[in-house]
Amino acid sequence: MVENVVKVLLKTLQRNFEDADNVLGRFEETHDDEECHFNRNYQALVAGHFHLGKAIEKINRQLNKKL
């Protein structure tokens, strides 16, 4: 049961990470560095994207630990 929930959680986090990555890429293509730097929503998404990646890494490290 827990194993299935972890799999679903990882899939959800990965999907959200990829979606955020796509949005960030599109935003960066259509805005200059200054617009990116001063846009609060963009900066919030950058922070969320970073932490999603860290969460995915941490969960995978925990799953790969030898007991």
N, C-alpha and C positions, 0 to 999 in steps of 0.2 A: 504494500500500500504506500509506504513512504517513498519507496523507489520510484513508483509511478508519478507521484506528486513532484519529486525532484526532476524527473524527466520533463514533465509538463512545464515546470517553472523554468528550466533551462531553455526549452524551446521558445517560451514566451519572452524571456529576457533577450535571447538571440534575435528574435524577430523584431523586438522593439529597438535593439541596438542597430540592426540593419536599416530599419525604417528611419531612425534618427540620422544615421550616416547618409542616407539618400537625401534627406531634407537639407542637411548641412551642406552637402555637395552642391545641390541646386541653388541654395541661398548664396554660397560663395561664388558660384558662376555668374550670378546676376547682381552682385553687390561688391563694391570695392572694400578694401581692408578697413577703411575708416567707418563705413556703414556697419560692417560686421562687429568692429570693436565697440561701437556705441549702442548697438541694438540689444536691449535687455533680454528679449525673447531668444535671440540667437545665442547669447552668452549662457542663458539658462539651459538651452538645449545642449550646448557644448559640455557644460558641467554634468548634465544628466547622462549624456552619451559616454563620457569618461567613466562615471561611476557604474553605469551598466556594464561596461567592459571589465571593470575591476570586480564586480559581483560575479560575473561569469567566470573569470579567472579563479576567484577564490573557491567557488563551488566546485569547479573542475579539479582544483588542487586537493580539496577535501575528499572528493570521490576517488582520486588516484592514490591517496595515502595508503600505505600498507599497514594493516593492523597487526 
